[in-house]
Amino acid sequence: MDRDLQQAGEKIRRRVLGNDYVDRATGNADAFGAPFQAMLNEYCWGACWTDEALDLKQRSLLNLGMLAALGRMHEFAIHFRGAIRNGLSEAELQAALVQIAVYCGVPAGVEAFRVARQVRSEMLQGEGDS
């Protein structure tokens, strides 16, 4: 593994998802799951998210669309929180979710808005946003 890329990836992962989330994900990894966490830091977050061709807001929008299209709503919630942390405005998030409904289907849009409402409520209550 590329140690520098892994460390850069963990740094951006913490910036987008928060220390609490990353600490839980890595801390809960046993000997079986720890190599996967290292791969996530190096490959997903290091090789992809540290590439400066797209900024963090653009990457968040892409992830929201792809995760909704794939029906991966648990990951959608994680990345919706990340999109807020990356500075996407309410108007940008609403527009993204409407576009998801148009291109992925209304049921996907309904679910995206449901998850977004839940995440926003949790963040307003101060849960999981560090």
C-alpha positions, 0 to 999 in steps of 0.5 A: 500500500502507498502509505502517503496516499493512505494518510492523505486519504484518511485526512480528507475522509476525516474532513468530509465525514468527521472524526467521530465517523472515521474513528468509529469505522476504523476503531470497529474494524477487526483483523478481518475488516482493518485491511478494507478500512486501509484500502478505503483510505488509500483508494477511495479517499486518497486516489479519488478525493485528493485529486484536485480536478474536482472540488469537494462540493462537486465530488459530494454532488456526484456521490449523492447522485450515484448513491441514490441511483444505486439505492445505497441510502445508508451511504447516501446519508453519510455523504449527504452529511458530508455534502453539508460539511463540504459547504453545499447550500440548502438550495444546491442540495434541494436542486440535486435531490430534485434532479435525482428524482427526475433522472433516477425516478420519483421513488428514489427522489422520495427516499433521498428527501426522506434520508436528507430530512433525517440527516438534517434533523440529526445535524440540527440536534448536534449528532454525528457532525464532528 
